[in-house]
Amino acid sequence: MDNADNAEKKVVDNAEKKRQPRKGVRESKTKLPEDDDSEKKDDSKTGPSKSGKYEFEEFDSQEEVLTLILNSWDLVNSKERLNGGKAQASMEPASGLTVQPVVQVQEPQKAEKKRGFFGGGKKQSKSSSAAGGYTAPQEGAEEASKAAHAPQNDIKQFHVPETFDEMVRLNAAMTSANLQYIGIMLDHFDGLVRDTCQLGQLQEQTDILAMRICKECKAGQYKLSEFKICVLASMRSLIPATWDTKHEKAWVWLADSIEAMIKDSLPLPPKYERPVRRFLNEDMNNKEMRDMGLRAWYRLFKKNDQVEILFKQSNERLKFIAEQALLYCQKIYKDPAGVNTEIQELGTKHIMWRVKPTYFQAFVQCLDEEIRELTDDVNVINGINWSLTVVATIMARTVENGSTPLLMAALSNDVKGLKAVLAEIPRGVRGRAMLYA
């Protein structure tokens, strides 16, 4: 219980850190709550105003909103870790979800018949038969104890979920939501929350979600608002002691922001997939694609001399890299989840090659300029640019998150810097830090 109390009291003030856009990736589409004192608010309600902007009158600033969301999310995750991956069940009733008690349904047992002369009557023990059917109190207690501890195969129990994912899936089943859509959202929800709170922005996650939803869910069989309902009900159930109106309004804003961004991206995959596939497979052959990629590299070398110093490969290798990038921008429409995993693995290799995240977006811009010279089809131009930007953002995110000070000091062969980094790490976890750098 002490660990649980410490977890609730722990405050992670990530909002004090300076939030800057990721290097080499596109600008954020997330709209944060604005802190404008010049506007006079006539209501104490929190919600979208006529201009479409959210009004947070109970909060001093947007920093407080993001900090409140992150602290409550860390509290839910800390409870799961303290119990070995399962959240500690709260004894307080949840305001968002009524959990039914354990219901035991047992079928009536058939009366056993004694094998007698005429097949009638009940079985009796020797002592009871000798006593004329009378059973001693001690023997009756032993039989009742055995019956109580006997395995009951016909009992059906209601499992109370103890983790966030389980609670969301339960609420989805109770509200008849699309479970496949809910599962897709759960796969990316942790990254959505942390990027919004720590960086103040969202980038490629909602585009990946839109691609997966379009590919894996049938149109008309899901509603974007279903996930918001399940999330709010689950958070109320998991942390009822700390949940209040401030938490409610902050999480409503987060869910509405994510839903609005996904709604903007949902029409793009079906609009761009066929034109992009037709342009890369039918309008261009393999040689033309590779030559266009080499010209894009030349453009990049002219814009940034440092890139040419880093990429010392042959022209054939540069053509291959550009060709793979174009193939990925086509493949991500068909298999967004698989491409997302492949790009993350590829981004890990770029950490070892010490490629700067800014180079990815610069290369996408050069490819976009080359494609504009080959075609006037707006859907082709925008479709390739959009999917390439998603791929580049995943690469930049992987490189930036994986480029820890410990790893970069080791790659640079900087002994002095490596010792300085290790000195800041507690002695008991230095080995683990070096192993998972």
Buried (B, 14 or more C-beta within 10 A) or exposed (E): EEEBEEBBEEEEEBBEEEBEEBBBBBEBBBBBBEEEEEEEEEEEEBEEEEEEEBBBEBBEEBBBBBBBBBBBBBBBBBBBEBBEEBBBEBEEEBEBBEBEEEEEEEEEEEEEEEEEEEEEEEEBEEEBEEEEEEBEEEEEEEEEEEEEEEEEEEEEEEEBBBBBBBBBBBBBEEEEBBEBBBBBBBBBBEBBBBBBBBBBBBBBBBBBBBBBBBBEBEEEEBEBEBBBBBBBBBBBBBBBEEBEEBBBBBBBBBBBBBBBBBEEBBEBBEBBBEBBBBBBEEEBEEEEBBBBBBBBBBBBBEEBEEBEEEBEEEEEEBBBBBBBBBEBBBBBBEBBBEBBEBBBEBBBEBBEEEBBBBBBBBBBBBBBEBBEEBBEBEBBBBBBBBBBBBBBBBBBBBBBEBBBEBBBBBBEEEEEBBEEBBEEBEEEEBEEBBEEB
